[in-house]
Amino acid sequence: QFKLIGMSSFLTILIWVVADYSLSDTTSLQIRIIPVSQSDSDVQVLPIGGGGDLFNIQATGKKAVISLLKAREPLAVKLPISDRTSGTHTLDLAKELRLHARELSEVLIQDVTPPSMEIQVDRHKTVTMPLRVLRGSLDYDGPVVVEPTQIKVTISELAYDKLDPADRYVVLDPDEYLRTAPRGELISTAVPLTPIVSGIGVQLDPDVVTLKAKLADPRQEETLSAVPIKIEASLDIFNGYDVEIRDEIGRAHV
């Protein structure tokens, strides 16, 4: 009899467990959607508006699965974005979540509110830009030479397309590195480049160049044929000295 009671209790618990996993339920879940690139690590996907918005989904699934999801509200859901061109795109969230959201793969998504989401897709592109040397306040003796003069720039594709072609160059200010350099000497030194193009953060290759320049020396050497000397003192100065005057051929006269 005890065996029958024990077996009956076990079967009852088993039936409850099976029923809990097999019976379906439909409920509303709060989720936060995080768009990510599906494959290409060089692609950046960002939600327009900051990505802090919450979405409500109507989901149907096993009661046990629904309970687990409810306990994690608001649920962070990564949404892989398939390959798209750079720019702004509007997502049909119900369709995208059904196809790509792994966190929701065990439930059937009935509806999403709001139904859409705007994202921005961007890529990095590498282009070659000239290095432009600024002329500041220092006075240089001859041209300022920089090597190399062409720099590989990795920049946002969207930002690059917005740049005026006239602004597509890297800037070097030699004054910043030569302000305390000795005058009149040829200086050859390695200097870092600022990774910014027209206010946009970029990556540079190389990011260090060789700067050669010579600062002008304000002092000048001149040879004078004759310099008059005027002695301003009392006549008593001659009591302690002999003054010797030489003529043009070097003969002394006292």
C-alpha positions in Angstrom: 0.0 0.0 0.0 2.8 2.4 0.9 4.5 1.5 -2.5 1.2 2.4 -4.3 1.0 5.7 -2.4 4.6 6.6 -3.2 4.2 5.6 -6.8 1.0 7.7 -7.1 2.7 10.7 -5.6 5.6 10.4 -8.0 3.3 10.1 -11.0 1.3 13.2 -9.8 4.5 15.3 -9.5 5.7 14.0 -12.9 2.3 14.9 -14.5 2.6 18.4 -13.0 6.1 18.8 -14.3 5.2 17.6 -17.8 2.1 19.8 -17.8 4.1 22.8 -16.8 6.6 22.3 -19.6 4.0 21.2 -22.2 1.2 23.7 -21.6 1.6 27.0 -23.4 1.0 30.5 -22.1 0.9 33.9 -23.7 2.1 36.9 -21.9 3.6 40.4 -22.3 7.3 40.8 -21.8 9.4 43.9 -21.5 12.7 43.8 -23.5 15.6 46.1 -24.3 16.9 45.5 -27.8 20.6 45.7 -28.5 21.4 45.7 -32.2 24.8 44.1 -33.1 26.6 43.3 -36.3 25.8 39.8 -37.5 29.1 38.9 -39.0 31.5 41.7 -39.9 33.4 43.0 -36.9 34.3 46.2 -38.8 30.6 47.2 -39.0 29.1 49.4 -36.3 25.4 49.2 -35.6 23.8 51.8 -33.3 20.2 52.4 -32.3 19.1 56.0 -33.2 18.1 57.7 -30.0 20.5 56.1 -27.7 19.1 52.6 -27.3 17.6 53.0 -23.9 14.0 52.4 -25.0 12.0 49.5 -23.7 9.8 47.4 -26.0 6.8 45.2 -25.1 6.3 41.8 -26.9 3.4 39.4 -26.8 5.1 36.0 -26.6 3.6 32.5 -26.5 5.6 29.5 -25.1 5.8 26.9 -22.5 4.9 28.1 -19.1 8.3 27.2 -17.6 10.1 29.2 -20.3 7.7 32.1 -20.0 8.3 32.1 -16.2 12.0 32.2 -16.7 11.8 35.1 -19.1 9.4 37.0 -16.9 11.9 36.7 -14.0 14.5 38.5 -16.1 12.5 41.5 -17.1 13.4 43.8 -18.6 15.2 41.2 -20.8 18.3 42.3 -22.7 17.9 40.9 -26.2 20.8 41.0 -28.7 19.5 41.5 -32.3 22.1 40.5 -34.9 21.7 42.8 -38.0 22.2 41.3 -41.4 24.5 43.0 -43.9 23.2 46.4 -44.9 24.6 49.5 -46.6 26.0 52.3 -44.4 23.2 54.7 -43.3 19.9 54.7 -41.5 17.5 51.7 -41.6 14.1 50.9 -40.1 13.7 47.4 -38.6 10.5 45.4 -38.6 11.0 44.2 -35.1 8.5 41.3 -35.1 10.2 39.8 -38.2 13.8 40.5 -37.0 13.2 39.1 -33.5 11.6 35.9 -34.8 14.6 35.3 -37.2 17.6 36.4 -35.1 16.9 36.8 -31.4 18.5 33.8 -29.6 17.1 34.8 -26.2 13.6 34.5 -27.6 14.1 31.4 -29.7 11.9 29.2 -27.4 8.8 31.4 -27.7 6.6 32.5 -30.5 6.5 36.3 -30.9 3.0 37.5 -31.6 3.4 41.3 -31.6 5.9 44.0 -30.7 5.2 47.5 -29.4 6.5 49.8 -30.8 6.6 47.8 -34.0 9.8 49.3 -35.5 13.2 50.6 -34.6 15.7 52.9 -36.4 19.3 52.0 -36.5 22.4 53.5 -38.1 24.9 51.2 -39.8 28.5 52.4 -40.3 31.7 51.0 -41.5 35.4 52.0 -41.4 37.2 52.7 -44.6 40.9 53.3 -45.2 42.0 56.1 -47.5 45.2 58.0 -48.2 45.3 61.7 -47.3 48.1 64.3 -47.7 50.0 65.6 -44.7 49.7 69.4 -44.5 52.3 71.4 -42.5 51.0 74.5 -40.9 53.0 77.7 -40.7 52.8 79.1 -37.3 54.6 82.0 -35.5 58.2 80.6 -35.6 60.6 81.8 -38.2 62.2 79.0 -40.2 65.4 79.1 -42.2 64.2 77.2 -45.3 61.3 74.8 -45.9 60.0 72.4 -43.3 60.4 68.8 -44.5 58.2 66.0 -43.4 58.5 62.3 -44.3 56.2 60.6 -45.3 53.9 63.2 -46.9 51.0 60.7 -47.5 49.1 59.1 -44.5 46.7 56.1 -44.5 43.6 57.2 -42.6 41.0 54.8 -41.2 37.7 56.8 -40.8 34.0 56.3 -40.5 32.5 55.8 -43.9 29.5 58.1 -43.1 31.8 60.8 -41.7 34.1 60.6 -44.7 31.2 61.0 -47.1 30.2 64.2 -45.3 33.7 65.7 -45.5 34.3 68.4 -48.1 37.1 67.1 -50.4 39.1 70.2 -49.6 39.1 69.1 -45.9 40.5 65.6 -46.4 44.0 66.0 -45.1 46.1 65.4 -41.9 47.5 68.4 -40.1 51.0 68.8 -38.5 51.9 72.0 -36.5 55.8 72.0 -36.3 55.8 74.9 -33.9 54.4 72.6 -31.2 57.6 70.5 -31.3 60.3 73.0 -32.3 59.5 75.9 -30.0 62.4 75.2 -27.7 64.8 73.8 -30.4 68.2 75.5 -30.8 68.3 78.3 -33.5 70.4 78.0 -36.5 70.7 74.2 -36.4 69.1 71.6 -38.6 66.8 69.5 -36.5 65.6 66.1 -37.4 63.1 64.5 -35.0 60.2 62.0 -34.9 56.9 63.6 -34.0 53.5 62.1 -33.4 50.5 63.0 -35.5 47.2 64.1 -34.0 44.6 61.4 -35.0 41.9 64.0 -36.0 40.8 65.0 -39.5 38.5 68.1 -39.6 37.3 67.4 -36.0 36.7 63.6 -36.6 38.6 61.0 -34.7 40.5 58.7 -37.0 43.3 56.1 -37.0 46.6 57.0 -38.7 49.3 54.8 -40.4 51.9 55.8 -39.7 51.1 57.9 -36.7 54.6 59.2 -36.3 56.6 61.1 -39.0 60.1 62.5 -39.3 60.2 66.3 -39.1 63.3 68.2 -40.5 63.6 72.0 -40.0 66.0 74.8 -39.2 64.9 77.7 -37.0 66.2 81.0 -38.2 68.9 82.5 -35.9 68.2 86.2 -35.2 71.9 86.9 -34.6 74.1 87.8 -37.6 77.9 87.9 -38.0 79.4 90.8 -39.8 83.1 91.9 -40.4 83.6 95.6 -39.9 86.6 97.4 -41.4 87.0 99.8 -38.5 85.2 100.6 -35.3 85.7 103.9 -33.5 86.4 103.7 -29.8 85.4 106.5 -27.6 86.8 106.5 -24.0 84.8 108.5 -21.6 86.8 109.0 -18.4 88.9 111.7 -16.6 92.4 112.4 -17.7 93.8 110.7 -14.6 93.2 107.4 -16.4 96.3 107.9 -18.5 98.5 108.2 -15.3 98.3 104.5 -14.8 98.4 103.3 -18.5 100.6 103.7 -21.5 98.5 104.3 -24.6 100.0 103.0 -27.8 98.6 103.9 -31.2 99.6 101.9 -34.3 99.5 103.2 -37.8 98.3 101.3 -40.8 101.5 99.2 -41.2 101.6 98.3 -37.5 104.3 100.7 -36.3 103.7 101.9 -32.8 103.6 105.5 -31.7 103.4 106.5 -28.1 
